[in-house]
Every structure is written in structure tokens, then in C-alpha cells.
Amino acid sequence: MNRKDLNPEESPQAAFGARLRSSREARGWTQADLSTRMGVSGGHISGVETTRKTPSLRFAKAADKAFGLLGKEATFERQWREMQYGSLLEGFPEYLGCEGRAAEVRLFEVGAVPGPLQTREYAQAIAGFAVEQGDITPEQAAERVDFLIERQSALARTPSPLVFAVLDESCIRRPIGGPQVMKAQFERLLDFAGQPNSGFQIAPYSLAERRPFSRLVNLLTMADRSVMSYIESEMHGHLDRELTSVLPLLRKYHQLQLEAASQAESVSMIEKLRKGIV
């Protein structure tokens, strides 16, 4: 049987496949053995090991279970997430792990509804355009959406974290996916605003130069009261735990909340937009 040599340096996918093969062989398992343990076909395992097939989030989780990596630091799931976001959004996989444990989450976004508040259809519309542009494959688009929904479920845990969201007015004015997608998205925002552990505000255009942020800013307060920030540009992301740089962002966020429309006013804006959709 021909054996394809793997170069882990060739690509993130090659590194994933090489690690899968070496982990399997270190335990003396054949592909058939791993197939039984993971509940996937031997052909699929072969495809991932040789980069003919792209691993999915479900595949990565099954590998972690088979190799006893659940709850560990260096998991196949983490490697998969870094494949999805690593070079473009450095720090994002680590940020997501912290977000899933945070006591308080503060979100600010411009131009689009933040991921934790998106409906599946809204997220699909954004991912679908990325497919049209040739940036990702249809399979990758589906995985991105599934991953987003999983991220949202992590915020729905018990006990629930406090989640504050301030959206620039452009987030609700920019039509994405068509009228019915936007109508459902507005209903999702109204539902979020009505939850006991949430805070929802719109930063209106009238703030003009007083709006302190011009791009995505996420702030986390952990159970031990430590804080961190995640800032994202078009091509890069940055996770920061340094108090000297995080605290000024936190102060600016609080100032933004004071200047933004109240939750009642923000809800009224959303309701008017929803009613205006034919």
C-alpha cells in the first residue's frame, strides 16, 4: 500500500493530518481501529491524513474523544479552530475559549450584527457571499455557521453570563440576506434585549465623532474579575490581557453606554424597522 509522505509545514491542513496519523500510529492503531473509535469511515480518516479531505469540527471532536484529549489544552478541536481562523484572526480561537467561561461579555460592532446575536440565516447570508467571492468553499461556509451556533450555545450556559451589546446604527440599517432574514434578525435582537442577563443599546449615527470605537471591540470579565479585550480589523485579531491597555477600552465602553440610546429607545428603533418590512 502506497504511503503518502506528509509535510506538516506545508499547510495547517497538512499539520492536522500529520498529527492525526502520528497520534494513531503511536498507539499502534490502524485506520480501521481509529475508524471504529471515532465513528467515521476509514476512507475519511485516510483522506484527512493525506489532506484529500478537510476535517470538520465534528471530526476534530471525535478525534479528541478517541485520543483522550477532552479537556486538555492541545486538542484537535483547538487545532481545527486555528485552521479556520488562525492566520487571519490571530487570538480568536483563544478568545472564544475565554468567552465561553466569562462572567461578563461586552460586545461592540460596526456594520453587522455581532456573531453571538446573529440568526442562522443572517450568518448564512454572510458566509454565502464569502463563497461567491471565492474566499471559502461551501463546506467551509457551512462549518462556519455551525461553529457560530455552537459559540452562541456556550453563552447560553448555566449560570448565564451577563452579556452587554452596543451596536452601531449601521448594524441595523445595513440589509443582509433580504427582508425576511432581516425581520427574523430584528426579532432575535428584541428577544436578546428582553433577557434578564442582557443589556442592549444602539449607538446612533448622531454620536458622530463621539463614538469611541470604529471597529469590533469585545471585552471579557472573567470569574476572578480579570479582564481582557479582543479587537478585530479586516484581516487581523488581537487578544490582550494587559491592564494598561484593556482598562482604557473598558472605560471607553462605559462612556459609550452612557452616550448611546437607552435600551428602551433602542428596542423602539428595532421595532419600527421590523414593522417597516413588507
N, C-alpha and C positions, 0 to 999 in steps of 0.2 A: 504494500500500500504506500503510495507516494505521500510524503510528509512535507507540507509547506513550511519553510523556514519563516519565522516571524521576526520583524524588527520593531521592537516597542517604540523606538524613536520616530518611526515613520509617520504615525498619526495617533491621536487619542484612541481611536477605534482599534488600531493595531496593539496599543498598550493594553487595552481591555482584554482583547483576545489572547494575547501572550500571557497575561496574568491568569486568565481562566484556565488555559492549558497547563501552565506550570503548577497551579494550585491543585488541579486534578491529578497530574502525574506525581506530585509529591505525596499524594495519598494512595498511589497505586491504582487509581480508578481508570477504567476505560471510559470512552464517551458514552457507552451504553450504561455503565454504572451511574455516571452523573445524570444521564437522561432520566433514570428511574428516580433518583433523589430530587431532581428539580421538577419533574413532571412535564418535561418538554422533549421533543424528539431528538434523537441522536444526530440527525441531519442538521437540526437547527443549532445544536451545540457546535458541530463541526463548522457550520457557516460563520458563527460568531468568532470562533477561534482563528479562522482564516480570513476574517474581515469580509467574507462574501455576504454576510447578514449583519445588520445593525442591531445591537442589543436594545431591548425595550426596558422601561422602568420595571415592569413585572418580571422580566428575565433577571435583572440585577438583584431584585429582592429574593427571587427563588435561589439564586446563587449564594447570597448571604446566608440563607437558611440552610442550604446544603453544606456549606463550609463552616457553619457555626460562627458567623460573623455578626449576627444580630446584636445590636447594642454596642458594637465595637467602634473604634474611631475610623479605621481604614476599611470601609466596606465597599462592595461592588456598587451599591446604590450611590454612595458619595462619588465614586469614580464616574458613574453614569451621569450624575448631575453636572460634574465638572466637564464632561464631554459636551453636554448641552449648552453650558453657559461659560465654561472656564475662560477661554481666551478673550471673549467679547465682554464678559461681565465678571471680571475678577472679584472675588469676595462674595459673590451672590450665593453660591452653594452654602458657604459658612453662615452667611446672614440668615438663610432660610432655616437652618438648624436652630439658630438662636431665636428667630421669630416664633418658632413652634414651642418655645419654652418661656417666652417673655410674659411678664406680668402686665405690662402696658405696651401698646403698639401705637405709634403716631405716624400717620401717612400724609404726604402731600404729593400732588401730581398735577402736571400741566398737560393738556391736550387729549388725555384719555383717562377713563376711569381706572383707578388702581387695580392691579390684579386681584387682591383679596375681595374686591367688591364686584368683579365682573360676572356676568352671567355666562354660561357655556356658549351661547350663541354669539354674544359680543366677542368673546375670546376667539371663537372660531372664525369670525369675520376678519379679525386682525391677523390671525395665523394664515388664513386663506389668501390674504393679499401678499404675505411673505412668500407663499408658494407661487403665486402668479409672477412675482418678481424674480423667482429662481433662487431665492435665498435659502430655502429649505425644501425638503420633499414633502409630499402629502402625508407620509408616515410620520415624519418628524413633527409636522403640524398637529397631527392627532395626539402624539405623545406630549407635546407642549400643553395642549388643552387639558389632557388628563392630569398632567403634573400640576397645573394650576388649580384644578378642582381638588386635588389631594392637599395642596397648600392651604386652601380655604378650610378644608375639614380639620386641619391641625389647629386652626384658630377657633374652631367650634368645640374645643375640648372642655372638660370639667376639671377644676374650676375655670370659668371663662376669663380670658384676659380682658382688660379694658382696651378698646380699640377706638382711637380718635382719627377721623379722616377730614382733612381740609382739601377740597378740590378747587382748583382754579376754574373760573366760569367756563373756560374753553372746554373743559372735560364734558360738560353737559350740553354745550352748544354744537359741538362737532358731531355730525351724524355718522355713525358707524354701523354698517350692516343693514341699513334701511329702516323705515319707520317702525315696523313691528319689533325688530331687535332692540331699537332704542326705547320703545314703550316698555318692553319687559325689563330693560336695564333700569329705567326710571323706577319701576315697581320694586326692583331689587334694592335700589338706594333708599326708597321710602321704608322698606322693611328693615334695612340696616339701621336707619335713624330711629326706628321705634323700639329697638332692643335696649334692655336696661344697662348693658355694659358698653354702649357705644356713644360716640359724640360725632355729629355730622354737621359740617359747615361748608358753605360756598364762599370762596374768595372772589368777590365781584370784580369785573373789569374796572370799576370806579376806583379801586385801590391804586391803580396805575403804578407809579414808581414806588409806592409804599409797600408793595408786595415784596417780601424779603427773599423769596426763592424764585428761581427761574427754571428749575428742573426738579426731577423727582428727589425727594428727601424723605427717608424713613428713619424714625428714631425708636429705639427699644429701651425699656427699663426692665431689667431682669428681677427675679425674685429677691436677690441680695441687694437690690437698689443700684447696682452698677448700670451704666448707660453706654449705649453705642449708637453710631449713626451709619447709615448706608446711603451714599449719594451715587446717582447714576447719570451718565451722559449718554449720547447716542451710541458710543462704541465701548465704553468702559464703566466699571462699577468699583466703588471703593468702600470697604468696611473699616470703620475707625472706632477704637476703644479709648483713645487718649482724651482725658477730661478737658485738656486745654483747647481742644478743637471741637469736642462734642457739646460741651456746655453752652458755648455761644450759639450753636444751632438750636439747642433746646430753648434758650431764651428767645430767639427769633421766632420759633414755632409758637411759643406762648403769646408773643406780641401779635403774630398773625391771627391767632384765635380771637384776640380781643378786637381786632380791626375787621375781621371777616363778618359776614352776615350771621345772625344768630341761627340756632338750629331751626327755630320756628320759621324764620324768614327763608332759610334755605329749603326747608320742606315745601313751603309755599311756591318757591320758584320751580321746584321739580314737578309739583302737582300741576302747575299751569302749563308746563311744557308737555307733560303726559297727556293732558286733556286736549292739547292742540294737535295731537297726532290723529290723522284721519285713518 
